[in-house]
């Protein structure tokens, strides 16, 4: 009877901590795999709601890494992958840039080229042809210029 009470206490504590799943030893590989899938689904739902969240989760090979939105300088497309350049690192993830454009907050990020999304809060300088951000020069595409320039010019005094 004491063992069941202990399990029930852990279950209640798990709900308070927003636990995604709970494994009891011994467990099978199938049960472990199911728990991992639940965790991955939970993380991808978090990254889809990044407009409400100050961070996103990116899949990197066999792990998922948290990236704070405020640290992102720009995102560069590399076919089916993206390179997320932050203040301190570069993260390469299997993701399309169009997916990122849809899920990042539109008031904080702007697509300036078919291969680049920039963080509006990290712009150092810009001209009609490029944006300087964190020591890098990101081109403004011809097809994007009409939409980009009014957004960039909003804060000119």
C-alpha positions as CSV (number, residue, x, y, z in Angstrom):
1,X,0.0,0.0,0.0
2,X,2.9,2.4,0.8
3,X,4.3,1.9,-2.8
4,X,1.0,3.0,-4.4
5,X,0.8,6.1,-2.2
6,X,4.4,7.0,-3.2
7,X,3.5,6.6,-6.9
8,X,0.4,8.8,-6.4
9,X,2.5,11.5,-4.6
10,X,5.0,11.5,-7.5
11,X,2.2,11.7,-10.0
12,X,0.7,14.7,-8.3
13,X,4.1,16.4,-8.0
14,X,4.6,15.7,-11.7
15,X,1.5,17.6,-12.7
16,X,2.6,20.6,-10.6
17,X,5.9,20.6,-12.4
18,X,4.4,20.1,-15.9
19,X,6.1,16.8,-16.4
20,X,5.6,15.5,-19.9
21,X,5.9,11.8,-19.1
22,X,7.0,9.5,-16.2
23,X,9.0,6.2,-16.6
24,X,9.1,3.5,-13.9
25,X,11.9,1.0,-13.9
26,X,12.2,-1.5,-15.4
27,X,10.8,-0.1,-18.7
28,X,10.9,-1.4,-22.2
29,X,12.6,0.3,-25.2
30,X,9.1,0.8,-26.7
31,X,8.0,2.7,-23.5
32,X,11.2,4.7,-23.5
33,X,10.7,5.6,-27.2
34,X,7.1,6.7,-26.5
35,X,8.3,9.0,-23.7
36,X,11.0,10.5,-26.0
37,X,8.4,11.1,-28.8
38,X,6.1,12.8,-26.3
39,X,8.9,15.1,-25.2
40,X,9.8,16.0,-28.8
41,X,6.1,16.8,-29.6
42,X,6.0,19.0,-26.5
43,X,9.2,20.8,-27.6
44,X,8.0,21.3,-31.2
45,X,4.7,22.8,-29.9
46,X,6.7,25.2,-27.8
47,X,8.7,26.3,-30.8
48,X,5.5,26.8,-32.8
49,X,4.2,29.2,-30.2
50,X,7.4,31.2,-30.2
51,X,5.4,34.4,-30.8
52,X,4.3,34.1,-27.2
53,X,7.7,32.9,-26.0
54,X,11.1,34.6,-25.6
55,X,12.8,31.5,-27.1
56,X,12.5,28.8,-29.7
57,X,13.8,25.2,-29.8
58,X,15.8,24.1,-32.8
59,X,16.5,20.4,-33.7
60,X,20.2,19.7,-34.1
61,X,21.0,16.2,-35.2
62,X,19.9,14.1,-32.2
63,X,19.3,16.9,-29.7
64,X,17.1,19.9,-29.4
65,X,18.6,23.3,-28.3
66,X,17.0,26.4,-26.9
67,X,17.8,29.7,-28.6
68,X,16.7,33.0,-27.0
69,X,15.0,35.2,-29.6
70,X,16.7,38.3,-28.3
71,X,20.1,36.7,-29.1
72,X,19.3,36.0,-32.7
73,X,21.1,38.4,-35.2
74,X,19.9,36.8,-38.4
75,X,18.8,33.5,-39.9
76,X,20.3,32.3,-43.2
77,X,18.7,29.7,-45.5
78,X,20.9,26.9,-46.8
79,X,18.3,24.8,-48.9
80,X,16.5,22.6,-46.4
81,X,18.6,23.9,-43.5
82,X,18.9,27.2,-41.7
83,X,21.9,28.8,-40.0
84,X,20.8,30.8,-36.9
85,X,23.5,33.3,-36.1
86,X,23.4,34.6,-32.5
87,X,25.7,36.9,-30.5
88,X,27.7,33.9,-29.3
89,X,27.2,31.0,-31.7
90,X,25.9,29.6,-35.0
91,X,23.3,26.9,-34.9
92,X,22.5,24.8,-38.0
93,X,19.1,23.1,-38.0
94,X,17.1,21.0,-40.5
95,X,14.3,23.6,-41.1
96,X,13.1,25.7,-44.0
97,X,13.4,29.5,-43.7
98,X,9.7,29.9,-44.8
99,X,8.7,27.9,-41.7
100,X,10.8,30.2,-39.5
101,X,9.3,33.3,-41.1
102,X,5.8,32.0,-40.3
103,X,6.5,31.2,-36.7
104,X,8.8,34.0,-35.6
105,X,7.1,37.2,-34.2
106,X,6.6,39.5,-37.2
107,X,7.2,42.6,-35.0
108,X,10.7,41.4,-34.1
109,X,11.9,39.7,-37.3
110,X,11.9,40.7,-40.9
111,X,12.6,38.7,-44.1
112,X,14.9,41.0,-46.2
113,X,16.0,38.5,-48.8
114,X,14.9,35.0,-50.0
115,X,17.8,33.6,-47.9
116,X,17.8,35.9,-44.9
117,X,15.6,36.9,-41.9
118,X,17.0,39.6,-39.6
119,X,16.3,40.6,-36.0
120,X,15.0,44.2,-36.1
121,X,16.3,44.9,-32.6
122,X,19.9,44.0,-33.4
123,X,20.4,46.2,-36.5
124,X,23.5,48.3,-36.3
125,X,23.1,50.2,-39.6
126,X,21.5,49.8,-43.0
127,X,21.4,51.2,-46.6
128,X,19.1,50.6,-49.5
129,X,21.1,47.4,-50.4
130,X,22.1,45.8,-47.1
131,X,21.7,45.6,-43.3
132,X,24.7,45.6,-40.9
133,X,24.0,43.4,-37.9
134,X,26.5,42.1,-35.4
135,X,29.5,42.8,-37.7
136,X,27.9,41.0,-40.7
137,X,26.4,42.5,-43.8
138,X,23.1,41.0,-44.9
139,X,21.8,41.8,-48.4
140,X,18.4,43.2,-49.0
141,X,16.8,41.4,-52.0
142,X,15.3,43.4,-54.9
143,X,12.0,41.6,-54.5
144,X,11.9,42.5,-50.8
145,X,13.1,46.1,-50.9
146,X,9.6,47.6,-51.3
147,X,8.4,45.9,-48.1
148,X,11.6,46.2,-46.1
149,X,12.5,49.8,-46.5
150,X,9.3,51.3,-44.9
151,X,9.8,48.9,-41.9
152,X,13.5,49.9,-41.5
153,X,12.7,53.7,-41.9
154,X,10.0,53.7,-39.1
155,X,12.5,54.7,-36.4
156,X,14.3,57.5,-38.3
157,X,14.2,60.7,-36.3
